[in-house]
Amino acid sequence: ANLAAKLRITVSPSDLTDIAQKMRSEEFAAGTTIIRQGDTGDKFYVLAEGEAQVVIESGRETRGVATLKEGSFFGEVALLRDQPRNATVQALTPVATFTLSKENFLAAVKAHKSFDEQLSAQLFHRGG
């Protein structure tokens, strides 16, 4: 799969090449929890195939807040803020992702201004 075609962030070709070279692919069966609210963040994810649901637990209530589709990304909030995961993401269908380790993600944010700016804008948009 071509990362440039999937990722819903506009990054220069050279930036994207550098970031993509450090990404790994992972697959998750339908029903699998990909990240769990409260856990330590260790990866950034780009959804390559399939659909996933974002779920937030507050008190005794659990509510679905978004459905992620191909090209969506998640996991950046915990990495940018060095905080626990603020939501759970579960695979609704079989899911394939591109992942970037925390170390490589933070290095990419530091090295590539366009990547940093768009992640910051998304963070603001998500109520961060």
All heavy atoms as an XYZ file, in Angstrom:
974
protein
N       0.843     -1.192      0.000
C       0.000      0.000      0.000
C       0.879      1.244      0.000
O       1.913      1.284      0.638
C      -0.897     -0.011      1.224
N       0.415      2.240     -0.718
C       1.180      3.472     -0.835
C       0.789      4.427      0.298
O      -0.336      4.905      0.345
C       0.893      4.101     -2.199
C       1.686      5.358     -2.448
O       2.115      6.026     -1.522
N       1.873      5.673     -3.703
N       1.717      4.698      1.184
C       1.439      5.540      2.344
C       0.990      6.928      1.930
O       0.056      7.487      2.494
C       2.680      5.632      3.239
C       2.518      6.484      4.503
C       1.456      5.894      5.415
C       3.827      6.591      5.246
N       1.620      7.502      0.899
C       1.274      8.857      0.453
C      -0.193      8.937      0.041
O      -0.870      9.926      0.292
C       2.168      9.281     -0.698
N      -0.686      7.889     -0.589
C      -2.075      7.876     -1.038
C      -3.041      7.693      0.130
O      -4.183      8.113      0.070
C      -2.275      6.771     -2.062
N      -2.581      7.081      1.205
C      -3.452      6.766      2.336
C      -3.528      7.886      3.379
O      -4.563      8.151      3.942
C      -2.940      5.514      3.066
C      -2.741      4.303      2.190
C      -3.968      3.460      2.150
C      -3.700      2.144      1.442
N      -4.907      1.498      1.013
N      -2.391      8.498      3.664
C      -2.292      9.403      4.810
C      -3.004     10.724      4.550
O      -2.724     11.400      3.571
C      -0.814      9.660      5.128
C      -0.481     10.479      6.362
C      -1.104      9.883      7.612
C       1.025     10.588      6.537
N      -3.912     11.074      5.428
C      -4.665     12.317      5.276
C      -3.922     13.494      5.907
O      -4.464     14.232      6.721
C      -6.050     12.169      5.900
C      -6.927     11.220      5.132
C      -8.302     11.137      5.725
N      -9.098     10.144      4.999
C     -10.162      9.552      5.485
N     -10.569      9.831      6.702
N     -10.836      8.678      4.783
N      -2.682     13.605      5.567
C      -1.856     14.746      5.968
C      -1.053     15.099      4.720
O      -0.578     14.213      4.028
C      -0.871     14.401      7.104
C      -1.608     14.121      8.398
C       0.123     15.524      7.342
C      -0.705     13.830      9.574
N      -0.919     16.383      4.439
C      -0.115     16.781      3.294
C       1.307     17.012      3.770
O       1.570     17.917      4.551
C      -0.670     18.084      2.674
O      -2.051     17.879      2.401
C       0.056     18.430      1.407
N       2.192     16.157      3.347
C       3.601     16.233      3.741
C       4.423     16.244      2.462
O       4.061     15.588      1.485
C       3.991     15.015      4.611
C       5.426     15.104      5.084
C       3.068     14.893      5.817
N       5.496     17.012      2.442
C       6.326     17.056      1.236
C       6.830     15.653      0.912
O       7.003     14.826      1.805
C       7.504     18.000      1.432
O       8.471     17.388      2.264
N       7.060     15.367     -0.373
C       7.528     14.028     -0.754
C       8.783     13.576     -0.003
O       8.883     12.429      0.403
C       7.790     14.169     -2.252
C       6.850     15.243     -2.686
C       6.803     16.213     -1.531
N       9.741     14.496      0.196
C      10.970     14.093      0.891
C      10.700     13.795      2.362
O      11.239     12.838      2.925
C      12.051     15.175      0.757
O      11.610     16.384      1.343
N       9.832     14.592      3.004
C       9.455     14.338      4.389
C       8.752     12.996      4.499
O       9.034     12.196      5.385
C       8.517     15.433      4.920
C       9.242     16.738      5.222
O      10.459     16.815      4.975
O       8.583     17.677      5.698
N       7.806     12.763      3.575
C       7.031     11.531      3.611
C       7.919     10.312      3.418
O       7.764      9.305      4.103
C       5.932     11.561      2.547
C       4.952     10.398      2.616
C       4.155     10.436      3.913
C       4.017     10.422      1.433
N       8.861     10.412      2.503
C       9.781      9.298      2.254
C      10.556      8.969      3.515
O      10.684      7.811      3.902
C      10.749      9.638      1.103
O       9.974      9.852     -0.079
C      11.738      8.520      0.860
N      11.048      9.998      4.177
C      11.819      9.801      5.405
C      10.962      9.143      6.488
O      11.391      8.202      7.152
C      12.360     11.149      5.896
C      13.203     11.005      7.148
O      14.234     10.314      7.083
O      12.825     11.563      8.193
N       9.735      9.628      6.649
C       8.834      9.083      7.670
C       8.428      7.651      7.314
O       8.460      6.758      8.151
C       7.589      9.992      7.821
C       8.007     11.365      8.399
C       6.535      9.337      8.708
C       6.949     12.445      8.293
N       8.070      7.436      6.051
C       7.590      6.116      5.616
C       8.648      5.033      5.775
O       8.324      3.884      6.082
C       7.114      6.186      4.169
N       9.896      5.393      5.586
C      10.974      4.409      5.717
C      11.068      3.851      7.134
O      11.585      2.757      7.342
C      12.322      5.027      5.320
C      12.476      5.202      3.831
C      13.756      5.935      3.447
O      14.406      6.561      4.292
N      14.105      5.870      2.182
N      10.576      4.597      8.099
C      10.661      4.178      9.494
C       9.379      3.485      9.979
O       9.316      3.006     11.093
C      10.966      5.394     10.370
C      12.338      6.000     10.078
C      12.606      7.202     10.956
C      14.006      7.734     10.773
N      14.165      8.507      9.534
N       8.351      3.448      9.126
C       7.075      2.856      9.528
C       7.077      1.350      9.327
O       7.766      0.827      8.466
C       5.925      3.495      8.751
C       5.760      4.970      9.063
S       4.217      5.669      8.443
C       3.325      5.836      9.988
N       6.308      0.679     10.148
C       6.133     -0.774     10.062
C       4.653     -1.064      9.846
O       3.801     -0.267     10.246
C       6.590     -1.444     11.371
C       8.048     -1.182     11.715
C       8.990     -1.960     10.784
N      10.376     -1.569     10.946
C      11.043     -0.766     10.123
N      10.447     -0.233      9.080
N      12.305     -0.497     10.335
N       4.339     -2.197      9.264
C       2.928     -2.546      9.084
C       2.506     -3.543     10.159
O       3.295     -4.386     10.583
C       2.683     -3.104      7.684
O       3.469     -4.251      7.481
N       1.279     -3.386     10.600
C       0.702     -4.293     11.596
C      -0.732     -4.591     11.196
O      -1.398     -3.749     10.588
C       0.707     -3.651     12.993
C       2.084     -3.462     13.593
C       2.016     -2.967     15.032
O       1.149     -3.442     15.793
O       2.821     -2.097     15.389
N      -1.204     -5.786     11.549
C      -2.581     -6.160     11.247
C      -3.302     -6.568     12.526
O      -2.694     -7.114     13.449
C      -2.608     -7.309     10.233
C      -2.043     -6.880      8.888
C      -2.156     -7.950      7.819
O      -2.743     -9.027      8.102
O      -1.669     -7.709      6.707
N      -4.599     -6.265     12.561
C      -5.427     -6.565     13.727
C      -6.733     -7.198     13.268
O      -7.360     -6.716     12.320
C      -5.740     -5.272     14.512
C      -4.517     -4.543     14.994
C      -3.916     -3.572     14.208
C      -3.971     -4.838     16.232
C      -2.776     -2.900     14.650
C      -2.833     -4.166     16.683
C      -2.234     -3.204     15.884
N      -7.162     -8.258     13.930
C      -8.430     -8.911     13.613
C      -9.589     -8.040     14.094
O      -9.432     -7.229     15.014
C      -8.488    -10.277     14.301
N     -10.740     -8.204     13.459
C     -11.946     -7.491     13.901
C     -12.186     -7.782     15.378
O     -12.025     -8.907     15.835
C     -13.145     -7.939     13.068
N     -12.536     -6.732     16.137
C     -12.789     -6.889     17.566
C     -11.572     -6.672     18.444
O     -11.692     -6.571     19.658
N     -10.398     -6.568     17.838
C      -9.164     -6.382     18.604
C      -9.058     -4.945     19.113
O      -9.398     -4.003     18.404
C      -7.928     -6.675     17.716
O      -8.036     -7.989     17.212
C      -6.632     -6.508     18.483
N      -8.589     -4.788     20.345
C      -8.282     -3.458     20.866
C      -6.875     -3.100     20.402
O      -5.912     -3.794     20.714
C      -8.364     -3.435     22.403
O      -9.719     -3.705     22.781
C      -7.943     -2.083     22.970
N      -6.763     -2.026     19.631
C      -5.469     -1.604     19.081
C      -4.707     -0.772     20.110
O      -3.529     -1.002     20.359
C      -5.670     -0.823     17.761
C      -6.423     -1.706     16.750
C      -4.321     -0.369     17.190
C      -6.887     -0.981     15.499
N      -5.388      0.196     20.696
C      -4.823      0.924     21.843
C      -5.914      1.021     22.905
O      -7.099      1.022     22.593
C      -4.267      2.335     21.482
C      -5.364      3.267     20.967
C      -3.110      2.237     20.517
C      -4.886      4.700     20.733
N      -5.491      1.094     24.163
C      -6.445      1.114     25.280
C      -6.284      2.406     26.074
O      -5.176      2.814     26.415
C      -6.203     -0.091     26.186
C      -7.247     -0.254     27.285
C      -7.024     -1.509     28.109
N      -6.986     -2.719     27.294
C      -8.072     -3.345     26.826
N      -9.269     -2.861     27.065
N      -7.942     -4.444     26.104
N      -7.418      3.037     26.357
C      -7.423      4.260     27.159
C      -6.692      4.017     28.466
O      -6.897      2.994     29.124
C      -8.876      4.681     27.419
C      -9.014      5.993     28.170
C     -10.476      6.420     28.265
O     -11.309      6.070     27.440
N     -10.784      7.179     29.307
N      -5.817      4.953     28.840
C      -5.077      4.850     30.090
C      -3.701      4.217     29.943
O      -2.846      4.384     30.805
N      -3.477      3.484     28.837
C      -2.167      2.872     28.615
C      -1.133      3.924     28.208
O      -1.486      5.000     27.724
C      -2.234      1.808     27.505
C      -2.873      0.507     27.983
O      -3.228      0.417     29.187
O      -3.030     -0.405     27.157
N       0.118      3.588     28.358
C       1.205      4.460     27.920
C       1.277      4.424     26.399
O       1.183      3.359     25.788
C       2.545      3.970     28.502
O       2.433      4.004     29.932
C       3.705      4.849     28.067
N       1.432      5.597     25.803
C       1.539      5.665     24.345
C       2.926      5.263     23.877
O       3.919      5.778     24.379
N       2.985      4.330     22.923
C       4.287      3.912     22.412
C       4.375      3.933     20.890
O       5.450      3.763     20.328
C       4.641      2.497     22.915
C       3.627      1.453     22.461
O       2.541      1.830     21.971
O       3.929      0.263     22.589
N       3.228      4.170     20.200
C       3.234      4.182     18.738
C       2.225      5.180     18.192
O       1.212      5.481     18.832
C       2.852      2.797     18.182
C       3.853      1.715     18.395
C       3.331      0.412     17.825
C       4.169     -0.761     18.278
N       3.504     -2.043     17.967
N       2.493      5.627     16.970
C       1.590      6.446     16.159
C       1.075      5.534     15.050
O       1.836      4.747     14.493
C       2.385      7.620     15.574
C       1.658      8.401     14.508
C       0.615      9.249     14.832
C       2.059      8.313     13.179
C      -0.031      9.995     13.841
C       1.421      9.055     12.194
C       0.372      9.889     12.532
N      -0.219      5.612     14.734
C      -0.835      4.703     13.775
C      -1.475      5.450     12.612
O      -2.111      6.495     12.818
C      -1.961      3.905     14.447
C      -1.525      2.987     15.556
C      -1.304      3.476     16.843
C      -1.343      1.627     15.335
C      -0.923      2.627     17.882
C      -0.959      0.768     16.368
C      -0.752      1.284     17.628
O      -0.371      0.444     18.650
N      -1.347      4.889     11.418
C      -2.094      5.343     10.249
C      -2.907      4.136      9.784
O      -2.350      3.053      9.576
C      -1.168      5.817      9.108
C      -1.996      6.230      7.892
C      -0.282      6.976      9.565
N      -4.205      4.317      9.638
C      -5.080      3.223      9.218
C      -4.949      3.019      7.708
O      -5.294      3.901      6.923
C      -6.517      3.577      9.598
C      -7.556      2.472      9.598
C      -7.151      1.330     10.520
C      -8.897      3.030     10.037
N      -4.410      1.885      7.308
C      -4.191      1.594      5.891
C      -5.397      0.914      5.258
O      -5.743      1.187      4.107
C      -2.950      0.718      5.719
N      -6.042      0.028      6.013
C      -7.226     -0.682      5.527
C      -8.147     -0.974      6.693
O      -7.691     -1.202      7.810
C      -6.827     -2.018      4.885
C      -6.039     -1.892      3.605
C      -5.581     -3.248      3.081
O      -6.197     -4.279      3.422
O      -4.601     -3.274      2.338
N      -9.454     -0.994      6.403
C     -10.422     -1.367      7.411
C     -11.004     -0.169      8.145
O     -10.772      0.984      7.777
N     -11.769     -0.469      9.186
C     -12.401      0.569     10.006
C     -12.177      0.263     11.479
O     -12.136     -0.900     11.877
C     -13.918      0.635      9.748
C     -14.277      1.148      8.386
C     -15.776      1.378      8.221
O     -16.530      1.216      9.214
O     -16.187      1.719      7.115
N     -12.051      1.317     12.263
C     -11.863      1.180     13.705
C     -12.753      2.192     14.415
O     -13.127      3.215     13.841
C     -10.401      1.402     14.072
N     -13.084      1.888     15.652
C     -13.938      2.766     16.450
C     -13.138      3.359     17.603
O     -12.381      2.652     18.271
C     -15.129      1.974     17.002
C     -16.079      2.820     17.834
C     -17.266      2.033     18.347
O     -17.156      0.847     18.606
N     -18.397      2.700     18.509
N     -13.338      4.661     17.824
C     -12.730      5.346     18.968
C     -13.766      5.355     20.088
O     -14.904      5.796     19.902
C     -12.333      6.798     18.608
C     -11.704      7.491     19.822
C     -11.387      6.825     17.423
N     -13.378      4.835     21.246
C     -14.277      4.714     22.397
C     -13.644      5.430     23.592
O     -12.452      5.281     23.853
C     -14.486      3.215     22.743
C     -15.337      3.062     23.986
C     -15.113      2.477     21.573
N     -14.457      6.206     24.297
C     -13.974      6.888     25.504
C     -14.772      6.395     26.700
O     -16.003      6.329     26.653
C     -14.088      8.419     25.365
C     -13.123      8.902     24.281
C     -13.792      9.104     26.699
C     -13.136     10.388     24.051
N     -14.060      6.028     27.751
C     -14.688      5.596     28.991
C     -14.599      6.727     30.004
O     -13.519      7.270     30.228
C     -13.964      4.364     29.541
C     -14.005      3.168     28.600
C     -13.019      2.091     28.980
O     -12.737      1.941     30.176
O     -12.531      1.406     28.065
N     -15.752      7.094     30.566
C     -15.750      8.111     31.621
C     -16.716      7.643     32.698
O     -17.899      7.448     32.426
C     -16.154      9.482     31.070
O     -17.392      9.409     30.417
N     -16.175      7.422     33.881
C     -16.997      6.859     34.947
C     -17.445      5.464     34.547
O     -16.647      4.635     34.153
N     -18.736      5.223     34.582
C     -19.267      3.912     34.203
C     -19.723      3.877     32.752
O     -20.199      2.858     32.269
C     -20.439      3.547     35.107
C     -19.997      3.358     36.543
C     -21.162      2.973     37.399
N     -20.741      2.869     38.794
C     -21.559      2.656     39.785
N     -22.848      2.515     39.558
N     -21.106      2.566     41.016
N     -19.632      5.015     32.081
C     -20.136      5.107     30.710
C     -19.025      4.884     29.682
O     -17.914      5.369     29.831
C     -20.748      6.503     30.492
C     -21.375      6.682     29.135
C     -21.908      8.087     28.927
O     -21.086      9.032     28.946
O     -23.115      8.231     28.742
N     -19.339      4.126     28.666
C     -18.432      3.936     27.543
C     -19.180      4.385     26.296
O     -20.295      3.932     26.043
C     -18.039      2.448     27.390
O     -17.384      2.041     28.588
C     -17.105      2.243     26.225
N     -18.584      5.304     25.537
C     -19.286      5.785     24.351
C     -18.362      5.832     23.144
O     -17.190      6.197     23.243
C     -19.917      7.154     24.596
C     -18.941      8.218     25.006
C     -19.655      9.471     25.510
N     -18.672     10.390     26.076
C     -18.075     11.353     25.398
N     -18.347     11.548     24.136
N     -17.200     12.134     25.982
N     -18.914      5.441     22.016
C     -18.184      5.544     20.758
C     -18.224      6.988     20.297
O     -19.297      7.595     20.269
N     -17.074      7.553     19.985
C     -17.040      8.970     19.612
C     -16.672      9.202     18.153
O     -16.903     10.287     17.619
C     -16.084      9.780     20.525
C     -16.602      9.806     21.950
C     -14.675      9.230     20.479
N     -16.105      8.189     17.490
C     -15.729      8.379     16.084
C     -15.460      7.031     15.440
O     -15.109      6.060     16.120
C     -14.478      9.256     15.982
N     -15.647      6.993     14.131
C     -15.250      5.830     13.347
C     -14.103      6.266     12.446
O     -14.200      7.287     11.767
C     -16.424      5.307     12.489
O     -17.482      4.907     13.364
C     -15.996      4.113     11.657
N     -13.014      5.527     12.497
C     -11.838      5.832     11.694
C     -11.844      4.961     10.447
O     -12.140      3.774     10.515
C     -10.565      5.565     12.495
C     -10.436      6.309     13.828
C      -9.184      5.849     14.563
C     -10.424      7.815     13.608
N     -11.520      5.579      9.320
C     -11.468      4.859      8.052
C     -10.070      4.981      7.458
O      -9.209      5.660      8.022
C     -12.507      5.426      7.089
C     -13.941      5.291      7.613
C     -14.951      5.769      6.591
C     -16.368      5.721      7.119
N     -16.860      4.414      7.458
N      -9.867      4.336      6.340
C      -8.578      4.343      5.659
C      -8.022      5.766      5.540
O      -8.728      6.682      5.148
C      -8.779      3.754      4.257
C      -7.526      3.577      3.468
C      -7.814      2.939      2.124
O      -8.236      1.768      2.102
O      -7.632      3.616      1.107
N      -6.777      5.945      5.929
C      -6.124      7.250      5.856
C      -6.161      8.021      7.158
O      -5.415      8.980      7.341
N      -7.042      7.610      8.098
C      -7.089      8.273      9.399
C      -5.849      7.908     10.198
O      -5.259      6.858      9.991
C      -8.328      7.827     10.187
O      -9.509      8.148      9.508
N      -5.485      8.776     11.112
C      -4.358      8.470     11.995
C      -4.794      8.663     13.427
O      -5.740      9.378     13.723
C      -3.131      9.321     11.658
C      -3.343     10.808     11.764
C      -3.138     11.468     12.970
C      -3.740     11.550     10.668
C      -3.331     12.843     13.079
C      -3.935     12.924     10.755
C      -3.734     13.562     11.973
N      -4.098      7.992     14.334
C      -4.436      8.096     15.756
C      -3.216      7.723     16.592
O      -2.245      7.171     16.092
C      -5.642      7.212     16.107
C      -5.480      5.747     15.805
C      -5.066      4.861     16.788
C      -5.756      5.249     14.540
C      -4.925      3.502     16.525
C      -5.631      3.892     14.253
C      -5.206      3.021     15.253
N      -3.313      8.083     17.878
C      -2.222      7.766     18.797
C      -1.262      8.903     19.035
O      -0.354      8.797     19.850
N      -1.476     10.030     18.330
C      -0.502     11.125     18.444
C      -0.620     11.922     19.731
O       0.373     12.473     20.211
C      -0.608     12.058     17.220
C      -1.751     13.048     17.221
C      -3.111     12.437     16.885
O      -3.206     11.226     16.630
O      -4.089     13.195     16.887
N      -1.819     11.982     20.320
C      -2.016     12.827     21.505
C      -1.121     12.375     22.658
O      -0.406     13.179     23.259
C      -3.504     12.844     21.930
C      -3.683     13.647     23.211
C      -4.370     13.411     20.821
N      -1.132     11.080     22.946
C      -0.320     10.556     24.055
C       1.167     10.780     23.817
O       1.931     11.048     24.744
C      -0.597      9.068     24.247
N       1.583     10.696     22.539
C       3.003     10.862     22.224
C       3.426     12.324     22.306
O       4.482     12.639     22.846
C       3.289     10.318     20.815
C       2.932      8.842     20.585
C       3.296      8.433     19.170
C       3.620      7.937     21.588
N       2.588     13.219     21.777
C       2.926     14.648     21.789
C       2.890     15.226     23.200
O       3.673     16.109     23.532
C       1.962     15.429     20.891
C       2.120     15.186     19.386
C       0.950     15.790     18.616
C       3.447     15.754     18.878
N       1.990     14.716     24.025
C       1.831     15.263     25.383
C       2.516     14.424     26.442
O       2.515     14.810     27.609
C       0.346     15.357     25.708
C      -0.367     16.335     24.798
C      -1.663     16.716     25.425
N      -2.261     17.808     24.677
C      -3.552     17.983     24.559
N      -4.379     17.151     25.152
N      -4.034     18.992     23.888
N       3.036     13.271     26.063
C       3.649     12.339     27.007
C       2.659     12.013     28.125
O       2.978     12.088     29.304
C       4.966     12.904     27.559
C       5.843     11.799     28.146
O       5.664     10.624     27.750
O       6.686     12.099     29.015
N       1.439     11.691     27.726
C       0.361     11.354     28.653
C      -0.191      9.971     28.297
O       0.024      9.486     27.188
C      -0.784     12.374     28.524
C      -0.409     13.774     28.965
C      -1.557     14.754     28.745
O      -2.505     14.470     28.035
N      -1.449     15.926     29.343
N      -0.972      9.370     29.197
C      -1.613      8.088     28.866
C      -2.590      8.261     27.696
O      -3.049      9.378     27.425
C      -2.368      7.721     30.148
C      -1.701      8.502     31.226
C      -1.225      9.778     30.580
N      -2.906      7.170     27.036
C      -3.876      7.198     25.943
C      -5.190      7.793     26.436
O      -5.667      7.438     27.514
C      -4.154      5.778     25.431
C      -2.953      5.064     24.843
C      -2.536      5.670     23.518
N      -1.555      4.824     22.836
C      -0.830      5.240     21.819
N      -0.947      6.481     21.371
N       0.023      4.427     21.225
N      -5.791      8.704     25.636
C      -7.021      9.367     26.066
C      -8.276      8.682     25.526
O      -9.381      9.138     25.763
C      -7.008     10.852     25.679
C      -6.964     11.063     24.180
O      -6.909     10.113     23.402
N      -6.977     12.322     23.763
N      -8.097      7.586     24.774
C      -9.239      6.845     24.236
C      -8.791      5.437     23.890
O      -7.593      5.159     23.788
C      -9.789      7.549     22.996
N      -9.775      4.572     23.698
C      -9.529      3.208     23.229
C      -9.870      3.174     21.743
O     -10.838      3.805     21.314
C     -10.416      2.216     24.006
O      -9.997      2.219     25.378
C     -10.312      0.806     23.451
N      -9.086      2.459     20.957
C      -9.392      2.267     19.540
C      -9.510      0.770     19.294
O      -8.590      0.010     19.606
C      -8.306      2.889     18.626
C      -8.609      2.597     17.155
C      -8.202      4.398     18.853
N     -10.673      0.366     18.758
C     -10.948     -1.040     18.501
C     -11.201     -1.265     17.015
O     -11.867     -0.451     16.369
C     -12.191     -1.484     19.279
C     -12.041     -1.345     20.777
C     -13.350     -1.494     21.520
O     -14.395     -1.116     21.016
N     -13.288     -2.033     22.727
N     -10.688     -2.374     16.486
C     -10.908     -2.727     15.087
C     -12.355     -3.177     14.903
O     -12.813     -4.081     15.595
C      -9.946     -3.835     14.674
N     -13.082     -2.536     13.993
C     -14.450     -2.944     13.676
C     -14.448     -4.038     12.615
O     -15.332     -4.875     12.552
C     -15.263     -1.743     13.168
C     -15.577     -0.653     14.180
C     -16.247      0.531     13.492
C     -16.473     -1.186     15.288
N     -13.448     -3.971     11.741
C     -13.249     -4.946     10.670
C     -11.789     -5.377     10.777
O     -11.037     -4.797     11.571
C     -13.471     -4.288      9.291
O     -12.445     -3.295      9.091
C     -14.844     -3.632      9.186
N     -11.343     -6.328      9.980
C      -9.897     -6.572      9.953
C      -9.193     -5.259      9.556
O      -9.634     -4.578      8.632
C      -9.743     -7.653      8.880
C     -11.057     -8.363      8.889
C     -12.080     -7.287      9.150
N      -8.156     -4.914     10.279
C      -7.482     -3.623     10.104
C      -5.997     -3.834      9.804
O      -5.350     -4.693     10.412
C      -7.648     -2.771     11.395
C      -6.645     -1.644     11.470
C      -9.068     -2.233     11.503
N      -5.496     -3.031      8.876
C      -4.054     -2.970      8.624
C      -3.611     -1.545      8.920
O      -4.297     -0.589      8.547
C      -3.741     -3.335      7.175
N      -2.495     -1.410      9.624
C      -1.987     -0.080      9.964
C      -0.518      0.045      9.582
O       0.194     -0.946      9.443
C      -2.086      0.199     11.481
O      -1.255     -0.729     12.189
C      -3.507      0.114     11.987
N      -0.098      1.297      9.423
C       1.311      1.647      9.397
C       1.577      2.216     10.780
O       0.774      3.010     11.293
C       1.608      2.724      8.354
C       1.427      2.275      6.938
C       0.409      2.799      6.159
C       2.289      1.342      6.369
C       0.245      2.407      4.840
C       2.132      0.944      5.046
C       1.108      1.476      4.279
N       2.661      1.831     11.426
C       2.969      2.354     12.753
C       4.354      2.975     12.775
O       5.242      2.591     12.019
C       2.897      1.262     13.836
O       3.896      0.276     13.581
C       1.531      0.608     13.886
N       4.488      3.944     13.650
C       5.762      4.629     13.848
C       6.022      4.592     15.351
O       5.153      4.957     16.141
C       5.634      6.078     13.361
C       6.868      6.886     13.014
C       7.719      6.196     11.953
C       6.461      8.276     12.530
N       7.195      4.123     15.756
C       7.514      4.070     17.179
C       7.523      5.483     17.760
O       7.681      6.466     17.029
C       8.888      3.438     17.393
O       9.902      4.313     16.915
N       7.359      5.584     19.064
C       7.358      6.892     19.728
C       8.632      7.662     19.398
O       8.583      8.842     19.055
C       7.227      6.699     21.240
C       7.208      8.007     22.017
C       6.972      7.781     23.502
C       6.887      9.110     24.241
N       6.599      8.911     25.678
N       9.767      6.987     19.472
C      11.049      7.646     19.194
C      11.084      8.204     17.771
O      11.442      9.354     17.543
C      12.186      6.639     19.398
C      13.563      7.203     19.121
C      14.656      6.135     19.230
O      14.344      4.938     19.320
O      15.830      6.537     19.202
N      10.684      7.390     16.792
C      10.705      7.844     15.402
C       9.637      8.892     15.129
O       9.836      9.807     14.333
C      10.536      6.652     14.448
C      11.803      5.831     14.331
O      12.912      6.335     14.483
N      11.644      4.540     14.085
N       8.486      8.764     15.793
C       7.421      9.752     15.641
C       7.893     11.126     16.126
O       7.750     12.131     15.435
C       6.182      9.312     16.416
C       5.101     10.359     16.490
C       4.233     10.551     15.431
C       4.962     11.148     17.623
C       3.240     11.527     15.493
C       3.977     12.115     17.698
C       3.107     12.301     16.626
N       8.455     11.170     17.328
C       8.910     12.445     17.882
C      10.051     13.034     17.060
O      10.125     14.250     16.872
C       9.308     12.269     19.358
C       8.143     11.918     20.296
C       8.643     11.646     21.702
C       7.074     13.009     20.291
N      10.913     12.176     16.532
C      12.001     12.653     15.668
C      11.422     13.242     14.379
O      11.895     14.277     13.891
C      12.961     11.508     15.341
N      10.377     12.608     13.832
C       9.748     13.104     12.599
C       9.072     14.448     12.838
O       9.157     15.354     12.009
C       8.732     12.081     12.086
N       8.410     14.592     13.974
C       7.752     15.859     14.309
C       8.795     16.967     14.411
O       8.610     18.077     13.907
C       6.961     15.730     15.633
C       6.523     17.085     16.159
C       5.749     14.819     15.434
N       9.905     16.653     15.039
C      10.975     17.646     15.221
C      11.638     18.009     13.890
O      11.961     19.165     13.629
C      12.020     17.081     16.190
C      13.056     18.082     16.630
C      13.948     17.482     17.704
C      15.007     18.467     18.137
N      15.891     17.907     19.167
N      11.819     17.008     13.036
C      12.570     17.211     11.788
C      11.731     17.783     10.645
O      12.266     18.408      9.741
C      13.189     15.889     11.345
N      10.428     17.553     10.680
C       9.586     17.915      9.541
C       8.492     18.880      9.961
O       7.484     18.471     10.537
C       8.991     16.656      8.905
C      10.040     15.644      8.546
N      10.975     15.862      7.555
C      10.336     14.433      9.064
C      11.780     14.815      7.477
N      11.411     13.942      8.384
N       8.700     20.155      9.660
C       7.803     21.216     10.110
C       6.364     21.005      9.641
O       5.419     21.194     10.397
C       8.337     22.554      9.595
C       7.694     23.761     10.226
C       8.442     25.026      9.811
C       8.027     26.235     10.607
N       6.627     26.552     10.580
N       6.181     20.573      8.386
C       4.819     20.413      7.863
C       4.071     19.322      8.629
O       2.880     19.438      8.902
C       4.841     20.092      6.366
O       5.529     18.883      6.117
N       4.765     18.266      8.985
C       4.178     17.167      9.756
C       3.766     17.681     11.134
O       2.643     17.460     11.588
C       5.216     16.046      9.859
C       4.708     14.750     10.440
C       3.578     14.121      9.941
C       5.387     14.137     11.485
C       3.124     12.913     10.465
C       4.954     12.929     12.013
C       3.808     12.326     11.507
N       4.650     18.418     11.783
C       4.396     18.973     13.112
C       3.195     19.916     13.082
O       2.294     19.831     13.914
C       5.650     19.707     13.598
C       5.481     20.306     14.994
O       4.690     19.757     15.789
O       6.128     21.319     15.290
N       3.152     20.819     12.084
C       2.077     21.808     12.009
C       0.716     21.139     11.823
O      -0.265     21.523     12.441
C       2.335     22.783     10.855
C       3.459     23.758     11.161
C       3.842     24.595      9.953
O       3.400     24.276      8.827
O       4.595     25.563     10.140
N       0.669     20.126     10.975
C      -0.609     19.483     10.716
C      -1.061     18.619     11.893
O      -2.246     18.547     12.183
C      -0.543     18.683      9.421
C      -0.461     19.656      8.253
C      -0.509     18.967      6.935
O      -1.543     18.409      6.562
N       0.588     18.987      6.212
N      -0.131     17.994     12.578
C      -0.500     17.241     13.780
C      -1.009     18.201     14.858
O      -1.978     17.900     15.545
C       0.691     16.439     14.303
C       1.075     15.216     13.471
C       2.396     14.664     13.948
C      -0.009     14.155     13.534
N      -0.357     19.349     14.981
C      -0.790     20.346     15.980
C      -2.187     20.853     15.646
O      -3.024     21.037     16.539
C       0.201     21.505     16.024
O       1.451     21.059     16.476
N      -2.450     21.083     14.368
C      -3.780     21.549     13.944
C      -4.831     20.480     14.242
O      -5.931     20.781     14.700
C      -3.771     21.879     12.450
N      -4.488     19.228     14.003
C      -5.414     18.125     14.272
C      -5.666     17.994     15.769
O      -6.771     17.757     16.209
C      -4.843     16.816     13.719
C      -5.777     15.648     13.808
C      -6.977     15.759     12.882
O      -6.927     16.419     11.854
N      -8.088     15.142     13.255
N      -4.623     18.191     16.554
C      -4.733     18.136     18.013
C      -5.708     19.195     18.499
O      -6.583     18.942     19.315
C      -3.340     18.358     18.618
C      -3.092     17.910     20.042
C      -3.270     16.418     20.167
C      -1.682     18.302     20.470
N      -5.590     20.404     17.927
C      -6.500     21.505     18.280
C      -7.924     21.147     17.866
O      -8.872     21.320     18.627
C      -6.041     22.793     17.590
C      -6.910     23.974     17.899
C      -6.817     24.620     19.114
C      -7.838     24.431     16.967
C      -7.632     25.723     19.400
C      -8.661     25.505     17.254
C      -8.548     26.159     18.473
N      -8.088     20.600     16.660
C      -9.394     20.227     16.125
C     -10.054     19.157     16.994
O     -11.272     19.142     17.159
C      -9.243     19.729     14.680
C     -10.492     19.219     14.077
N     -11.538     20.057     13.719
C     -10.904     17.966     13.766
C     -12.535     19.330     13.215
N     -12.178     18.066     13.234
N      -9.263     18.262     17.558
C      -9.804     17.182     18.391
C     -10.084     17.633     19.820
O     -10.342     16.813     20.686
C      -8.824     15.991     18.410
C      -8.754     15.273     17.085
C      -7.848     14.079     17.149
N      -7.770     13.450     15.836
C      -7.020     12.402     15.564
N      -6.292     11.852     16.505
N      -6.986     11.888     14.365
N      -9.950     18.929     20.060
C     -10.244     19.437     21.393
C      -9.062     19.357     22.315
O      -9.182     19.396     23.520
N      -7.867     19.232     21.710
C      -6.649     19.143     22.511
C      -6.230     20.483     22.981
O      -5.500     20.701     23.872
